[in-house]
């Protein structure tokens, strides 16, 4: 039986955020023990100028950093929450126990430190520590595509605190327009790279964004409302354009809409990441809706979306400004209701029966993309955190579809 870990590369990695004093990870080394235990000792130096306690996470790759999905759960030492600055921090990975009978020769290890003080740029993000959760209908009152309930593990990530707004889309799409990445008319916005798709449906009467011949603008003070009338392609393109504008590596190849999972730019959450965050991550209380069992406390849905100040999309009902309901356990708003949120995954009714446990990304192909969270226009049943929905990714003419952003360390 082999428990051999051949070390090809050492990775020193610092998660640099837009803040004054980001944590610094340096001098990362690792070596496998030759005493028969096949454990791996990882050492690193950690420094935060503000003296904050940090959350340290570890990832591993067996393909020289192309992907970072090697399971490394059996770790101990200076990893997890409340790690302070210091030299020779030590993590022990019980590699032999976690990966029996394997032989790898292109291994990298990545150490990430976060002090929780993320100062946002255009989009405010919330750190979500990775973990394991029960995905699916844990309450027993959902549809059959929400079953079976199954164990899923996801890595740490940053999730948008709010749904992306009309003002944010106008800001980024006007930048993309000036760069020649999109075209705009009074009726539509389309990408210029690869096959063209309608990103935003401007001539639908419900759209709250218009084009004046030179640039896009938000109508009638709807700046702080979640964007609607945006297709899956529009949401993915927005991720790329914002990434490029902020000097990050885009995740999506807009010529074929594939994903580079090792890129550090913005992207759409996977369905598993979305549900993990909606359920409160490691702090979750298994509530039916995101943050509460009281739907009116956390969600805009049909029964209350005729509140004063709404956008009056249909008989006095409509979207509401972001962040006006109670947040969930992670401090994330509107994951139940207001607008459905596009996810990365292709939809498969039976996917839960064969989903992988670690960081599932959905089927490799399909005809419809996943939407989660429910909207202002539907009953409370559909704003449950376990509820699943899907639609044609080209569909940009819906007044209840929007999205939120995710970034990975």
Secondary structure, DSSP 8 states (H G I E B T S, - for coil): --EEEEE----------SSSS--EEEEEEEEE-SSSS--EEEEEEEE-TT---EEEEEEEESSTTS---B---SEEES-EEEE--EEEEEEEE-HHHHSTTEEEEEEEEEEEEE-S----SSS-EEEE--EEEEES-TTS-S-GGG-S-EEEEE--EEEESS--BHHHHHHHHHHHHHTTSEEE-SSEEEE-SSS--EEEETTSTT--EEE-SS-EEE-TT-TTBB--SB-HHHHHHHHHHHHHHTT---SEETTTTEE-TT--S-B---HHHHHHHHTTGGG----SBTTBS-HHHH-B-TTTTT-TT----BTTB---BTT-S---TTS---SSBSSEEEEEEE--TTGGGT--SBS---BS--S-EEEES--TTS-GGGGSTT-EEEE-TT----TTEE---EE--
